[in-house]
Amino acid sequence: MLGGKHKTTKLYLKTNSGFLNSDPLIGGAMQAARGDWNVAGTPISINMTTSWDAQIVVNGSYFGNVEWSGRCTNYKDWVVAGNYSSSVIDANYTYLKSKSYNITKNKGVFAHEM
């Protein structure tokens, strides 16, 4: 829909040190979204890695009271054309760790960004 795609259908996802992997509300929600993605029947799979060669990197921080709880930025091979070479997902803990968010809502945020 946005006019881009990754070169491969087997994508690798890496989390940065600021991402709360061990927190069920954050890391658990992201893993659940990734698992749901992989059983959804699409030809694209998202696998975990610790390698810097990952196509998707997930960061997390308290970005403040902005208009998003998660965002994905895609980078292309060329400035205005070509396949995506990488994607960065930012998780905004200001919302994802608030009382109005739970693991189900957070899973939806991560699924949407993936």
The first five atom37 places (N, CA, C, CB, O) and aatype in JSON, in Angstrom:
{
  "aatype": [12, 10, 7, 7, 11, 8, 11, 16, 16, 11, 10, 18, 10, 11, 16, 2, 15, 7, 13, 10, 2, 15, 3, 14, 10, 9, 7, 7, 0, 12, 5, 0, 0, 1, 7, 3, 17, 2, 19, 0, 7, 16, 14, 9, 15, 9, 2, 12, 16, 16, 15, 17, 3, 0, 5, 9, 19, 19, 2, 7, 15, 18, 13, 7, 2, 19, 6, 17, 15, 7, 1, 4, 16, 2, 18, 11, 3, 17, 19, 19, 0, 7, 2, 18, 15, 15, 15, 19, 9, 3, 0, 2, 18, 16, 18, 10, 11, 15, 11, 15, 18, 2, 9, 16, 11, 2, 11, 7, 19, 13, 0, 8, 6, 12],
  "atom_mask": [
    [1, 1, 1, 1, 1],
    [1, 1, 1, 1, 1],
    [1, 1, 1, 0, 1],
    [1, 1, 1, 0, 1],
    [1, 1, 1, 1, 1],
    [1, 1, 1, 1, 1],
    [1, 1, 1, 1, 1],
    [1, 1, 1, 1, 1],
    [1, 1, 1, 1, 1],
    [1, 1, 1, 1, 1],
    [1, 1, 1, 1, 1],
    [1, 1, 1, 1, 1],
    [1, 1, 1, 1, 1],
    [1, 1, 1, 1, 1],
    [1, 1, 1, 1, 1],
    [1, 1, 1, 1, 1],
    [1, 1, 1, 1, 1],
    [1, 1, 1, 0, 1],
    [1, 1, 1, 1, 1],
    [1, 1, 1, 1, 1],
    [1, 1, 1, 1, 1],
    [1, 1, 1, 1, 1],
    [1, 1, 1, 1, 1],
    [1, 1, 1, 1, 1],
    [1, 1, 1, 1, 1],
    [1, 1, 1, 1, 1],
    [1, 1, 1, 0, 1],
    [1, 1, 1, 0, 1],
    [1, 1, 1, 1, 1],
    [1, 1, 1, 1, 1],
    [1, 1, 1, 1, 1],
    [1, 1, 1, 1, 1],
    [1, 1, 1, 1, 1],
    [1, 1, 1, 1, 1],
    [1, 1, 1, 0, 1],
    [1, 1, 1, 1, 1],
    [1, 1, 1, 1, 1],
    [1, 1, 1, 1, 1],
    [1, 1, 1, 1, 1],
    [1, 1, 1, 1, 1],
    [1, 1, 1, 0, 1],
    [1, 1, 1, 1, 1],
    [1, 1, 1, 1, 1],
    [1, 1, 1, 1, 1],
    [1, 1, 1, 1, 1],
    [1, 1, 1, 1, 1],
    [1, 1, 1, 1, 1],
    [1, 1, 1, 1, 1],
    [1, 1, 1, 1, 1],
    [1, 1, 1, 1, 1],
    [1, 1, 1, 1, 1],
    [1, 1, 1, 1, 1],
    [1, 1, 1, 1, 1],
    [1, 1, 1, 1, 1],
    [1, 1, 1, 1, 1],
    [1, 1, 1, 1, 1],
    [1, 1, 1, 1, 1],
    [1, 1, 1, 1, 1],
    [1, 1, 1, 1, 1],
    [1, 1, 1, 0, 1],
    [1, 1, 1, 1, 1],
    [1, 1, 1, 1, 1],
    [1, 1, 1, 1, 1],
    [1, 1, 1, 0, 1],
    [1, 1, 1, 1, 1],
    [1, 1, 1, 1, 1],
    [1, 1, 1, 1, 1],
    [1, 1, 1, 1, 1],
    [1, 1, 1, 1, 1],
    [1, 1, 1, 0, 1],
    [1, 1, 1, 1, 1],
    [1, 1, 1, 1, 1],
    [1, 1, 1, 1, 1],
    [1, 1, 1, 1, 1],
    [1, 1, 1, 1, 1],
    [1, 1, 1, 1, 1],
    [1, 1, 1, 1, 1],
    [1, 1, 1, 1, 1],
    [1, 1, 1, 1, 1],
    [1, 1, 1, 1, 1],
    [1, 1, 1, 1, 1],
    [1, 1, 1, 0, 1],
    [1, 1, 1, 1, 1],
    [1, 1, 1, 1, 1],
    [1, 1, 1, 1, 1],
    [1, 1, 1, 1, 1],
    [1, 1, 1, 1, 1],
    [1, 1, 1, 1, 1],
    [1, 1, 1, 1, 1],
    [1, 1, 1, 1, 1],
    [1, 1, 1, 1, 1],
    [1, 1, 1, 1, 1],
    [1, 1, 1, 1, 1],
    [1, 1, 1, 1, 1],
    [1, 1, 1, 1, 1],
    [1, 1, 1, 1, 1],
    [1, 1, 1, 1, 1],
    [1, 1, 1, 1, 1],
    [1, 1, 1, 1, 1],
    [1, 1, 1, 1, 1],
    [1, 1, 1, 1, 1],
    [1, 1, 1, 1, 1],
    [1, 1, 1, 1, 1],
    [1, 1, 1, 1, 1],
    [1, 1, 1, 1, 1],
    [1, 1, 1, 1, 1],
    [1, 1, 1, 1, 1],
    [1, 1, 1, 0, 1],
    [1, 1, 1, 1, 1],
    [1, 1, 1, 1, 1],
    [1, 1, 1, 1, 1],
    [1, 1, 1, 1, 1],
    [1, 1, 1, 1, 1],
    [1, 1, 1, 1, 1]
  ],
  "atom_positions": [
    [[0.82, -1.19, 0.0], [0.0, 0.0, 0.0], [0.87, 1.26, 0.0], [-0.93, 0.0, 1.2], [0.5, 2.27, -0.6]],
    [[2.0, 1.2, 0.66], [2.87, 2.38, 0.7], [3.94, 2.35, -0.39], [3.54, 2.48, 2.06], [4.83, 3.19, -0.41]],
    [[3.84, 1.38, -1.28], [4.75, 1.35, -2.42], [6.12, 0.79, -2.14], [0.0, 0.0, 0.0], [7.08, 1.13, -2.83]],
    [[6.24, -0.07, -1.15], [7.54, -0.64, -0.87], [7.43, -2.02, -0.27], [0.0, 0.0, 0.0], [6.39, -2.42, 0.24]],
    [[8.54, -2.75, -0.34], [8.6, -4.08, 0.25], [10.06, -4.43, 0.51], [7.93, -5.14, -0.67], [10.97, -3.83, -0.07]],
    [[10.27, -5.39, 1.37], [11.61, -5.9, 1.61], [11.99, -6.85, 0.47], [11.71, -6.61, 2.99], [11.12, -7.39, -0.2]],
    [[13.29, -7.05, 0.26], [13.79, -7.91, -0.81], [13.44, -9.38, -0.62], [15.28, -7.76, -0.93], [13.33, -10.13, -1.58]],
    [[13.27, -9.78, 0.62], [13.07, -11.18, 0.94], [11.78, -11.37, 1.73], [14.26, -11.73, 1.72], [11.26, -10.43, 2.33]],
    [[11.27, -12.59, 1.73], [10.07, -12.88, 2.52], [10.44, -13.46, 3.88], [9.16, -13.84, 1.77], [9.55, -13.69, 4.7]],
    [[11.72, -13.71, 4.13], [12.18, -14.2, 5.43], [12.93, -13.07, 6.11], [13.09, -15.48, 5.28], [14.11, -12.85, 5.87]],
    [[12.21, -12.34, 6.97], [12.77, -11.17, 7.64], [13.29, -11.54, 9.02], [11.72, -10.06, 7.75], [12.79, -12.45, 9.67]],
    [[14.32, -10.81, 9.44], [14.9, -11.01, 10.77], [14.72, -9.75, 11.6], [16.4, -11.39, 10.67], [14.94, -8.63, 11.12]],
    [[14.32, -9.94, 12.84], [14.04, -8.85, 13.75], [15.02, -8.92, 14.92], [12.57, -8.92, 14.26], [15.27, -9.99, 15.47]],
    [[15.57, -7.77, 15.28], [16.49, -7.64, 16.4], [15.98, -6.55, 17.32], [17.94, -7.34, 15.92], [15.51, -5.51, 16.85]],
    [[16.08, -6.76, 18.63], [15.72, -5.72, 19.58], [17.0, -5.08, 20.11], [14.86, -6.28, 20.74], [17.99, -5.76, 20.36]],
    [[16.96, -3.77, 20.28], [18.11, -3.05, 20.85], [18.07, -3.13, 22.36], [18.11, -1.58, 20.39], [17.07, -3.54, 22.95]],
    [[19.16, -2.74, 22.99], [19.3, -2.87, 24.44], [18.26, -2.08, 25.21], [20.68, -2.44, 24.86], [17.93, -2.45, 26.34]],
    [[17.72, -1.0, 24.65], [16.71, -0.21, 25.34], [15.32, -0.83, 25.3], [0.0, 0.0, 0.0], [14.41, -0.34, 25.97]],
    [[15.16, -1.89, 24.52], [13.85, -2.53, 24.41], [13.66, -3.49, 25.57], [13.71, -3.28, 23.05], [14.57, -4.25, 25.91]],
    [[12.49, -3.47, 26.18], [12.22, -4.26, 27.39], [11.78, -5.68, 27.05], [11.13, -3.57, 28.24], [10.61, -6.03, 27.18]],
    [[12.76, -6.5, 26.59], [12.46, -7.88, 26.2], [11.84, -8.69, 27.33], [13.72, -8.56, 25.74], [10.92, -9.47, 27.09]],
    [[12.33, -8.53, 28.55], [11.88, -9.37, 29.66], [10.55, -8.91, 30.27], [12.94, -9.4, 30.72], [9.99, -9.61, 31.11]],
    [[10.05, -7.77, 29.88], [8.79, -7.25, 30.4], [7.64, -7.88, 29.61], [8.73, -5.68, 30.31], [7.54, -7.66, 28.4]],
    [[6.76, -8.66, 30.26], [5.65, -9.29, 29.52], [4.77, -8.28, 28.79], [4.8, -10.1, 30.47], [4.24, -8.58, 27.72]],
    [[4.61, -7.11, 29.36], [3.76, -6.08, 28.76], [4.36, -5.54, 27.47], [3.53, -4.95, 29.74], [3.64, -5.1, 26.57]],
    [[5.69, -5.57, 27.37], [6.37, -5.03, 26.19], [6.95, -6.18, 25.33], [7.51, -4.05, 26.61], [6.47, -6.45, 24.23]],
    [[7.97, -6.85, 25.86], [8.59, -7.95, 25.12], [7.63, -9.09, 24.84], [0.0, 0.0, 0.0], [7.63, -9.67, 23.76]],
    [[6.8, -9.41, 25.83], [5.81, -10.47, 25.64], [4.79, -10.11, 24.56], [0.0, 0.0, 0.0], [4.42, -10.96, 23.74]],
    [[4.36, -8.87, 24.56], [3.4, -8.41, 23.54], [4.03, -8.43, 22.15], [2.91, -6.99, 23.87], [3.38, -8.83, 21.18]],
    [[5.3, -8.01, 22.05], [5.98, -8.02, 20.75], [6.15, -9.45, 20.24], [7.36, -7.33, 20.86], [5.92, -9.71, 19.06]],
    [[6.53, -10.37, 21.13], [6.7, -11.77, 20.72], [5.37, -12.39, 20.31], [7.34, -12.59, 21.86], [5.31, -13.17, 19.36]],
    [[4.3, -12.05, 21.03], [2.98, -12.56, 20.68], [2.53, -12.04, 19.31], [1.95, -12.17, 21.75], [1.95, -12.78, 18.52]],
    [[2.81, -10.77, 19.03], [2.46, -10.19, 17.72], [3.26, -10.87, 16.62], [2.71, -8.67, 17.71], [2.72, -11.17, 15.55]],
    [[4.54, -11.11, 16.87], [5.4, -11.79, 15.88], [4.89, -13.2, 15.63], [6.87, -11.82, 16.36], [4.84, -13.66, 14.49]],
    [[4.52, -13.9, 16.7], [3.99, -15.25, 16.56], [2.7, -15.28, 15.76], [0.0, 0.0, 0.0], [2.51, -16.13, 14.89]],
    [[1.8, -14.34, 16.05], [0.54, -14.25, 15.29], [0.81, -13.95, 13.83], [-0.37, -13.17, 15.89], [0.14, -14.5, 12.95]],
    [[1.78, -13.07, 13.56], [2.13, -12.74, 12.17], [2.55, -14.01, 11.43], [3.28, -11.69, 12.13], [2.12, -14.25, 10.3]],
    [[3.38, -14.83, 12.08], [3.94, -16.01, 11.42], [2.92, -17.12, 11.18], [5.07, -16.55, 12.24], [3.16, -17.98, 10.33]],
    [[1.8, -17.12, 11.88], [0.78, -18.14, 11.63], [-0.41, -17.58, 10.84], [0.28, -18.72, 12.95], [-1.4, -18.28, 10.64]],
    [[-0.3, -16.35, 10.39], [-1.41, -15.69, 9.68], [-1.57, -16.17, 8.24], [-1.21, -14.2, 9.69], [-2.55, -15.83, 7.59]],
    [[-0.62, -16.94, 7.75], [-0.74, -17.46, 6.39], [-0.15, -16.57, 5.32], [0.0, 0.0, 0.0], [-0.37, -16.83, 4.13]],
    [[0.58, -15.53, 5.69], [1.23, -14.7, 4.68], [2.54, -15.36, 4.27], [1.49, -13.25, 5.22], [3.06, -16.19, 5.01]],
    [[3.08, -15.03, 3.11], [4.35, -15.62, 2.69], [5.56, -15.02, 3.42], [4.53, -15.46, 1.2], [6.69, -15.46, 3.21]],
    [[5.32, -14.01, 4.26], [6.42, -13.33, 4.96], [6.54, -13.88, 6.37], [6.19, -11.79, 4.99], [5.56, -13.96, 7.1]],
    [[7.77, -14.25, 6.75], [8.01, -14.7, 8.12], [8.93, -13.7, 8.81], [8.63, -16.14, 8.15], [9.78, -13.08, 8.18]],
    [[8.74, -13.55, 10.12], [9.56, -12.65, 10.92], [10.22, -13.49, 12.01], [8.71, -11.47, 11.53], [9.54, -14.05, 12.88]],
    [[11.54, -13.58, 11.97], [12.31, -14.41, 12.87], [13.21, -13.56, 13.74], [13.13, -15.43, 12.08], [13.66, -12.49, 13.31]],
    [[13.47, -14.01, 14.96], [14.35, -13.28, 15.87], [15.81, -13.57, 15.54], [14.04, -13.65, 17.33], [16.15, -14.66, 15.09]],
    [[16.66, -12.57, 15.78], [18.09, -12.73, 15.62], [18.8, -11.76, 16.56], [18.53, -12.48, 14.14], [18.19, -10.82, 17.07]],
    [[20.07, -12.0, 16.8], [20.89, -11.05, 17.54], [21.9, -10.38, 16.61], [21.62, -11.75, 18.71], [22.72, -9.57, 17.05]],
    [[21.83, -10.72, 15.34], [22.76, -10.21, 14.35], [22.43, -8.77, 13.95], [22.76, -11.1, 13.12], [21.27, -8.37, 13.92]],
    [[23.46, -8.02, 13.64], [23.26, -6.65, 13.16], [22.76, -6.64, 11.72], [24.55, -5.85, 13.27], [22.49, -5.57, 11.18]],
    [[22.64, -7.8, 11.09], [22.13, -7.89, 9.72], [20.61, -7.93, 9.67], [22.69, -9.13, 9.05], [20.04, -8.09, 8.59]],
    [[19.95, -7.77, 10.8], [18.48, -7.83, 10.84], [17.88, -6.74, 9.97], [17.98, -7.69, 12.29], [18.39, -5.62, 9.91]],
    [[16.78, -7.08, 9.29], [16.08, -6.08, 8.48], [15.18, -5.19, 9.33], [15.25, -6.78, 7.4], [14.89, -4.06, 8.94]],
    [[14.74, -5.7, 10.49], [13.86, -4.94, 11.37], [14.54, -4.79, 12.73], [12.47, -5.64, 11.51], [14.97, -5.78, 13.32]],
    [[14.64, -3.58, 13.21], [15.2, -3.31, 14.53], [14.11, -2.66, 15.37], [16.47, -2.39, 14.44], [13.44, -1.73, 14.91]],
    [[13.94, -3.15, 16.6], [12.93, -2.6, 17.5], [13.63, -1.87, 18.64], [12.0, -3.73, 18.05], [14.48, -2.43, 19.33]],
    [[13.26, -0.62, 18.82], [13.76, 0.22, 19.91], [12.6, 0.53, 20.85], [14.39, 1.54, 19.36], [11.44, 0.42, 20.47]],
    [[12.94, 0.9, 22.06], [11.92, 1.34, 23.0], [12.44, 2.45, 23.88], [0.0, 0.0, 0.0], [13.6, 2.44, 24.3]],
    [[11.58, 3.41, 24.16], [11.96, 4.52, 25.02], [10.7, 5.27, 25.43], [12.97, 5.47, 24.3], [9.62, 5.04, 24.89]],
    [[10.85, 6.15, 26.4], [9.76, 7.06, 26.78], [9.86, 8.28, 25.87], [9.84, 7.46, 28.31], [10.6, 9.22, 26.16]],
    [[9.1, 8.26, 24.78], [9.15, 9.36, 23.81], [8.23, 10.51, 24.2], [8.76, 8.85, 22.43], [8.21, 11.55, 23.54]],
    [[7.46, 10.33, 25.27], [6.61, 11.4, 25.75], [5.2, 11.35, 25.19], [0.0, 0.0, 0.0], [4.82, 10.4, 24.5]],
    [[4.45, 12.38, 25.5], [3.05, 12.49, 25.1], [2.96, 13.01, 23.67], [2.29, 13.42, 26.07], [2.65, 14.17, 23.43]],
    [[3.23, 12.12, 22.73], [3.18, 12.43, 21.31], [1.95, 11.74, 20.73], [4.49, 11.98, 20.56], [1.15, 11.17, 21.48]],
    [[1.77, 11.77, 19.45], [0.56, 11.23, 18.83], [0.67, 9.76, 18.44], [0.22, 12.03, 17.62], [-0.18, 9.26, 17.7]],
    [[1.69, 9.05, 18.92], [1.85, 7.64, 18.53], [2.36, 6.8, 19.7], [2.81, 7.52, 17.33], [3.16, 7.25, 20.52]],
    [[1.88, 5.57, 19.74], [2.36, 4.61, 20.73], [3.42, 3.7, 20.13], [1.19, 3.78, 21.29], [4.21, 3.1, 20.86]],
    [[3.42, 3.59, 18.82], [4.44, 2.86, 18.07], [4.54, 3.45, 16.69], [0.0, 0.0, 0.0], [3.56, 3.96, 16.14]],
    [[5.73, 3.39, 16.12], [5.89, 3.88, 14.74], [6.93, 3.03, 14.04], [6.3, 5.39, 14.73], [7.84, 2.49, 14.66]],
    [[6.78, 2.92, 12.74], [7.73, 2.18, 11.91], [8.24, 3.1, 10.82], [7.07, 0.91, 11.31], [7.47, 3.74, 10.1]],
    [[9.56, 3.16, 10.71], [10.19, 3.93, 9.65], [10.91, 2.94, 8.73], [11.19, 5.01, 10.22], [11.72, 2.14, 9.19]],
    [[10.6, 3.0, 7.44], [11.22, 2.11, 6.46], [12.27, 2.88, 5.67], [10.16, 1.5, 5.51], [12.07, 4.03, 5.31]],
    [[13.38, 2.22, 5.42], [14.47, 2.81, 4.65], [14.64, 2.02, 3.36], [15.8, 2.84, 5.47], [14.61, 0.79, 3.37]],
    [[14.83, 2.73, 2.25], [14.93, 2.08, 0.94], [16.38, 2.0, 0.47], [14.09, 2.83, -0.08], [17.26, 2.72, 0.95]],
    [[16.6, 1.11, -0.5], [17.92, 0.98, -1.12], [18.38, 2.31, -1.72], [17.91, -0.11, -2.2], [19.54, 2.69, -1.62]],
    [[17.45, 2.99, -2.34], [17.72, 4.28, -2.97], [16.86, 5.32, -2.29], [17.45, 4.23, -4.52], [15.91, 4.96, -1.59]],
    [[17.14, 6.56, -2.48], [16.42, 7.61, -1.77], [14.92, 7.57, -2.05], [16.97, 8.97, -2.16], [14.11, 7.66, -1.12]],
    [[14.53, 7.43, -3.31], [13.11, 7.48, -3.64], [12.6, 6.21, -4.3], [12.84, 8.64, -4.55], [11.42, 6.15, -4.66]],
    [[13.43, 5.2, -4.48], [12.99, 3.99, -5.17], [13.68, 2.77, -4.57], [13.28, 4.09, -6.69], [14.56, 2.89, -3.71]],
    [[13.27, 1.63, -5.02], [13.91, 0.39, -4.59], [13.18, -0.28, -3.44], [0.0, 0.0, 0.0], [12.18, 0.22, -2.93]],
    [[13.7, -1.43, -3.07], [13.15, -2.19, -1.96], [13.57, -1.59, -0.63], [13.59, -3.66, -2.04], [14.52, -0.81, -0.55]],
    [[12.82, -1.97, 0.42], [13.24, -1.56, 1.76], [14.52, -2.31, 2.11], [12.12, -1.84, 2.82], [14.62, -3.52, 1.91]],
    [[15.49, -1.6, 2.63], [16.72, -2.24, 3.09], [16.64, -2.52, 4.59], [17.94, -1.37, 2.78], [17.28, -3.44, 5.09]],
    [[15.85, -1.72, 5.3], [15.68, -1.94, 6.74], [14.44, -1.19, 7.23], [16.94, -1.48, 7.53], [13.92, -0.28, 6.57]],
    [[13.99, -1.6, 8.41], [12.87, -0.94, 9.06], [13.2, -0.79, 10.53], [11.55, -1.74, 8.86], [13.85, -1.65, 11.12]],
    [[12.76, 0.31, 11.12], [12.96, 0.55, 12.55], [11.59, 0.78, 13.19], [13.9, 1.78, 12.8], [10.84, 1.65, 12.78]],
    [[11.3, -0.03, 14.2], [10.07, 0.13, 14.97], [10.44, 0.77, 16.3], [9.33, -1.24, 15.18], [11.3, 0.26, 17.02]],
    [[9.8, 1.87, 16.63], [9.98, 2.54, 17.91], [8.75, 2.3, 18.76], [10.24, 4.07, 17.72], [7.63, 2.57, 18.34]],
    [[8.97, 1.78, 19.97], [7.89, 1.56, 20.93], [7.92, 2.7, 21.95], [8.03, 0.17, 21.64], [8.95, 2.94, 22.58]],
    [[6.8, 3.39, 22.11], [6.73, 4.52, 23.03], [6.2, 4.03, 24.38], [5.82, 5.64, 22.46], [5.0, 3.83, 24.56]],
    [[7.12, 3.86, 25.33], [6.76, 3.36, 26.66], [5.83, 4.31, 27.41], [8.0, 3.12, 27.47], [5.13, 3.88, 28.32]],
    [[5.82, 5.57, 27.04], [4.91, 6.53, 27.69], [3.48, 6.01, 27.64], [5.01, 7.92, 27.03], [2.74, 6.13, 28.61]],
    [[3.1, 5.42, 26.51], [1.76, 4.86, 26.36], [1.74, 3.36, 26.68], [1.24, 5.09, 24.94], [0.86, 2.91, 27.42]],
    [[2.69, 2.59, 26.14], [2.64, 1.13, 26.25], [2.75, 0.64, 27.69], [3.75, 0.53, 25.43], [2.31, -0.47, 27.99]],
    [[3.32, 1.44, 28.58], [3.43, 1.06, 29.99], [2.42, 1.8, 30.87], [4.84, 1.31, 30.49], [2.49, 1.72, 32.09]],
    [[1.5, 2.53, 30.24], [0.49, 3.27, 31.01], [-0.64, 2.33, 31.43], [-0.07, 4.46, 30.19], [-0.77, 1.23, 30.9]],
    [[-1.45, 2.79, 32.36], [-2.56, 1.98, 32.88], [-3.63, 1.72, 31.83], [-3.18, 2.66, 34.09], [-4.38, 0.75, 31.95]],
    [[-3.72, 2.56, 30.81], [-4.76, 2.37, 29.8], [-4.37, 1.35, 28.73], [-5.08, 3.7, 29.14], [-5.18, 1.02, 27.87]],
    [[-3.13, 0.85, 28.77], [-2.68, -0.17, 27.83], [-2.47, -1.48, 28.57], [-1.37, 0.27, 27.11], [-2.02, -1.49, 29.72]],
    [[-2.82, -2.58, 27.92], [-2.56, -3.91, 28.47], [-1.82, -4.73, 27.41], [-3.89, -4.62, 28.91], [-1.53, -4.22, 26.33]],
    [[-1.53, -5.98, 27.71], [-0.73, -6.79, 26.79], [-1.46, -6.97, 25.44], [-0.44, -8.16, 27.41], [-0.81, -7.02, 24.4]],
    [[-2.78, -7.06, 25.47], [-3.54, -7.24, 24.22], [-3.45, -5.98, 23.36], [-5.02, -7.56, 24.53], [-3.24, -6.08, 22.15]],
    [[-3.61, -4.83, 23.97], [-3.52, -3.58, 23.22], [-2.1, -3.38, 22.69], [-3.95, -2.38, 24.11], [-1.91, -2.95, 21.55]],
    [[-1.1, -3.7, 23.52], [0.29, -3.57, 23.08], [0.6, -4.53, 21.94], [1.24, -3.83, 24.25], [1.33, -4.18, 21.01]],
    [[0.05, -5.75, 22.0], [0.24, -6.71, 20.92], [-0.31, -6.14, 19.61], [-0.45, -8.06, 21.25], [0.29, -6.3, 18.55]],
    [[-1.45, -5.47, 19.69], [-2.03, -4.84, 18.51], [-1.14, -3.74, 17.95], [0.0, 0.0, 0.0], [-1.03, -3.59, 16.73]],
    [[-0.5, -2.98, 18.83], [0.43, -1.92, 18.37], [1.58, -2.57, 17.61], [0.97, -1.08, 19.59], [1.92, -2.13, 16.51]],
    [[2.19, -3.6, 18.19], [3.34, -4.24, 17.53], [2.93, -4.94, 16.23], [3.99, -5.24, 18.47], [3.67, -4.9, 15.25]],
    [[1.76, -5.6, 16.24], [1.28, -6.26, 15.01], [1.09, -5.23, 13.91], [-0.03, -7.01, 15.28], [1.44, -5.49, 12.75]],
    [[0.53, -4.08, 14.25], [0.32, -3.02, 13.26], [1.66, -2.53, 12.7], [-0.47, -1.84, 13.88], [1.79, -2.33, 11.49]],
    [[2.63, -2.34, 13.56], [3.92, -1.83, 13.09], [4.66, -2.86, 12.24], [4.79, -1.41, 14.27], [5.34, -2.5, 11.29]],
    [[4.53, -4.14, 12.58], [5.15, -5.19, 11.76], [4.5, -5.27, 10.4], [5.05, -6.55, 12.46], [4.89, -6.09, 9.57]]
  ]
}
